[in-house]
Every structure is written in C-alpha cells, then in structure tokens.
Amino acid sequence: MGLFDFLKADKPNNGLDINSGRAECRNIQGAKLVDVRTRGEFMERSIPGSINVPLQDIQSISTYVSKLDTPLYLYCRTGARSSTAASLLINMGYTSVHNIGGIVDWRP
C-alpha cells in the first residue's frame, strides 16, 4: 500500500458506481456487497444479496468476512459513510475495498 492509497477510498474505485459495482461484485466469487447504513435503513430498502454491517459496527466485519483479501463492495445512502467505512477497512488490513456509492443511485 502506497502512502496515499487511503485517498482512493474517497471515491468509487475504478470508475464503479453502485450499479456497475453491484454487477462486478456478483461476478466475483466470494465477493461481498456490504451495506454500511443503520439496521433500520437496511430493513426499509436494501440491495438483494447485501449484508448489513453498520458503519458504527464496521470493526465487527470479521464476523462475516474473515479473509482480508475478500473483495468488498461498500454502499450506503449517498456514498459518504461507505467512504469512511472503506478507509477504516483498509486500515484494518482489507486489501480489496471498493466504495461504490449510494443506494439513492441504484437502479434495480
């Protein structure tokens, strides 16, 4: 990891938005789609196949994802919380973290 690699978490990676990120996630065996919104927000509306690990509980992600090289595709409402979560996960040692933005832009 380079000195400024943590800045990559501030934007969707590789030009991915929530729609292309979800599609990519579905095509990678073992990849996880992670909703970092609150449990209440997740229950109101979520993307099928996603797991809910609220930002305030992100340290518990190892309950769902134990391998640090598992591709993680993060989303929230607008992309702000998923950006923060991406930075935290990178600092925790996860190596394939993608902030794909907000569910407000998701097209089912």
C-alpha positions in Angstrom: 0.0 0.0 0.0 1.4 3.4 -1.0 1.5 6.5 1.1 -1.7 8.0 -0.4 -3.6 4.8 -1.2 -6.1 5.6 1.5 -7.4 8.5 -0.6 -8.7 6.0 -3.1 -11.5 5.1 -0.7 -13.0 8.6 -1.0 -14.4 7.9 -4.5 -15.8 4.8 -6.2 -12.9 2.7 -7.3 -12.1 2.0 -11.0 -15.0 4.2 -12.1 -17.5 2.0 -10.4 -20.8 3.4 -9.4 -23.4 1.4 -7.4 -24.9 -0.2 -10.5 -21.6 -1.3 -12.1 -20.1 -2.1 -8.7 -23.0 -4.4 -7.9 -22.7 -6.1 -11.3 -18.9 -6.6 -10.8 -19.5 -7.9 -7.2 -21.9 -10.5 -8.5 -19.4 -11.8 -11.0 -16.5 -12.3 -8.5 -16.7 -15.5 -6.5 -16.6 -14.8 -2.7 -17.1 -11.0 -3.1 -19.3 -9.3 -0.5 -21.8 -6.5 -1.1 -21.8 -4.6 2.2 -24.4 -2.0 3.2 -23.0 0.2 5.9 -26.2 2.0 6.8 -28.1 1.5 10.0 -30.1 -1.6 10.5 -33.3 0.4 10.2 -32.3 1.8 6.8 -31.3 -1.6 5.7 -34.7 -3.1 6.6 -36.5 -0.3 4.8 -34.6 -0.9 1.5 -31.5 -2.8 0.6 -29.9 -4.4 -2.4 -30.7 -8.1 -2.6 -27.7 -10.2 -1.6 -26.1 -7.5 0.5 -25.0 -7.9 4.1 -25.6 -5.2 6.7 -22.6 -4.0 8.7 -23.4 -0.5 10.0 -20.6 1.9 9.9 -20.6 2.2 13.7 -20.0 -1.6 13.9 -17.5 -1.9 11.0 -14.9 -3.4 13.3 -17.2 -6.5 13.6 -17.0 -7.2 9.8 -14.7 -10.2 10.5 -17.9 -12.0 11.7 -18.9 -12.0 8.1 -15.6 -11.7 6.2 -12.5 -13.3 7.8 -10.2 -13.2 4.8 -8.5 -9.8 4.3 -8.3 -10.3 0.6 -12.1 -10.8 0.1 -13.4 -8.2 -2.4 -15.7 -5.9 -0.5 -18.2 -3.6 -2.3 -19.5 -1.0 0.1 -22.5 1.3 -0.2 -24.7 3.5 2.0 -27.3 6.1 1.2 -25.1 8.6 -0.7 -21.6 7.3 -0.5 -20.3 9.3 2.4 -20.5 6.6 5.1 -19.2 3.9 2.7 -16.2 6.2 2.0 -15.5 6.3 5.7 -16.0 2.6 6.1 -13.6 1.9 3.2 -10.9 3.9 4.9 -11.4 2.1 8.1 -11.4 -1.3 6.4 -8.2 -0.5 4.6 -6.6 0.5 7.9 -7.8 -2.9 9.3 -5.9 -4.7 6.6 -8.5 -5.4 4.0 -6.9 -5.2 0.6 -9.8 -5.2 -1.9 -12.2 -2.5 -0.8 -14.5 -0.6 -3.2 -16.7 2.3 -2.3 -19.5 2.0 -4.9 -21.5 5.0 -3.6 -25.1 5.4 -2.6 -28.3 3.4 -2.9 -30.1 6.6 -4.0 -28.5 6.0 -7.4 -29.3 2.2 -7.6 -31.4 1.0 -10.4 -32.9 -2.4 -9.7 
